Amino acid sequence: MTYYVYILASQKHGTLYIGVTNDLVRRVYEHREHVADGFTKKHRVTKLVYFEECSDIEGAIVREKRLKSWKRDWKIELTENLNPEWADLFDGFAA
C-alpha cells in the first residue's frame, strides 16, 4: 500500500498544514469540502502544494512528524523546490 505525506496551503506562502493518508484524493477532497471542523476549515487551507509517497505507514508517520518539526522557512523551501509556483497539484493528481 502507498501512503502520502502532504502539504496543503491557503495560498502562496500562506498558512500550511501537513498530514498523512493512504488515500490522497479522498483526504484532499475532505479538506476542500470542509467535511470536518478543524484547522484546515478554520484557516481555509485547501491547496495541495506538495506530496511524497511512502511504502509503509510507519515511515510516513515519521516523515510527517519530522516535517511538522521543521522551521517554516524549510517547509516553504521544500515546497518551492518541487512546486515553485505553488500550483494546486490536486487536479493533476486526481485526474
Backbone torsions as a table, in degrees:
resi	resn	phi	psi	omega
1	MET	NA	147.6	178.0
2	THR	-101.9	138.1	176.1
3	TYR	-119.6	152.7	-176.7
4	TYR	-125.4	136.0	167.8
5	VAL	-105.9	131.1	-171.9
6	TYR	-138.1	157.0	174.5
7	ILE	-122.0	128.5	172.2
8	LEU	-107.4	152.4	177.3
9	ALA	-137.2	153.6	175.3
10	SER	-78.5	-31.9	178.8
11	GLN	-171.3	178.6	177.1
12	LYS	-58.1	124.8	-179.1
13	HIS	61.7	20.6	-179.7
14	GLY	-88.5	-155.6	179.0
15	THR	-67.4	136.4	-178.0
16	LEU	-113.5	150.3	175.1
17	TYR	-138.3	134.7	178.3
18	ILE	-117.4	133.6	179.9
19	GLY	-143.6	177.4	178.0
20	VAL	-137.8	144.4	-178.4
21	THR	-159.6	163.4	172.8
22	ASN	-103.2	-1.4	179.0
23	ASP	-140.4	90.0	-173.5
24	LEU	-64.2	-41.3	-179.4
25	VAL	-61.5	-49.3	-179.8
26	ARG	-61.1	-45.6	-174.3
27	ARG	-67.6	-43.0	178.5
28	VAL	-66.2	-39.2	175.7
29	TYR	-57.5	-43.5	179.0
30	GLU	-61.3	-40.9	177.3
31	HIS	-64.4	-44.8	-178.1
32	ARG	-63.7	-37.8	-177.4
33	GLU	-90.9	2.9	178.5
34	HIS	53.2	49.0	-178.9
35	VAL	-59.4	-36.4	-179.7
36	ALA	-126.5	148.3	172.9
37	ASP	-68.4	146.4	178.6
38	GLY	160.8	-165.8	-174.1
39	PHE	-57.3	-49.6	-174.7
40	THR	-68.1	-32.4	176.3
41	LYS	-70.7	-47.4	-177.9
42	LYS	-60.0	-39.8	-174.7
43	HIS	-102.6	6.0	178.3
44	ARG	53.6	50.5	-179.0
45	VAL	-98.3	102.4	-172.2
46	THR	-134.4	-7.7	-177.6
47	LYS	-88.7	122.7	174.2
48	LEU	-79.1	109.6	-175.7
49	VAL	-110.6	-12.1	-178.9
50	TYR	-161.1	142.8	169.8
51	PHE	-156.3	156.4	174.5
52	GLU	-141.9	153.4	-178.2
53	GLU	-97.3	146.5	173.8
54	CYS	-132.4	148.5	-177.2
55	SER	-89.1	-12.7	178.9
56	ASP	-142.8	152.7	-175.2
57	ILE	-65.4	-36.5	-180.0
58	GLU	-61.5	-46.1	178.3
59	GLY	-63.4	-38.1	179.4
60	ALA	-65.6	-42.1	-179.8
61	ILE	-67.3	-40.7	177.2
62	VAL	-60.8	-45.1	-179.6
63	ARG	-64.4	-42.6	178.3
64	GLU	-58.7	-48.4	-178.8
65	LYS	-63.8	-38.5	178.7
66	ARG	-63.3	-46.6	179.3
67	LEU	-63.2	-38.8	179.1
68	LYS	-63.9	-27.3	-179.3
69	SER	-84.2	-11.2	-179.1
70	TRP	-67.6	155.7	170.4
71	LYS	-66.5	150.4	-179.3
72	ARG	-55.2	-42.4	-179.7
73	ASP	-59.1	-36.9	179.6
74	TRP	-67.5	-39.2	178.3
75	LYS	-65.0	-41.0	178.0
76	ILE	-64.6	-43.1	178.9
77	GLU	-62.9	-43.0	177.5
78	LEU	-58.0	-46.6	-180.0
79	THR	-62.9	-47.9	-175.6
80	GLU	-69.9	-24.9	176.8
81	ASN	-64.3	-34.7	-179.0
82	LEU	-106.0	-17.8	-176.3
83	ASN	-145.1	70.7	-173.1
84	PRO	-61.5	-26.4	-179.5
85	GLU	-91.2	-2.1	-176.7
86	TRP	57.1	38.8	178.3
87	ALA	-66.0	150.1	175.6
88	ASP	-77.3	113.1	-174.9
89	LEU	-83.1	-6.1	-174.5
90	PHE	-61.2	-47.1	-176.7
91	ASP	-60.9	-42.1	179.0
92	GLY	-69.5	-33.6	-179.4
93	PHE	-77.4	-40.1	-175.7
94	ALA	-76.8	-15.1	-175.6
95	ALA	-68.5	NA	NA
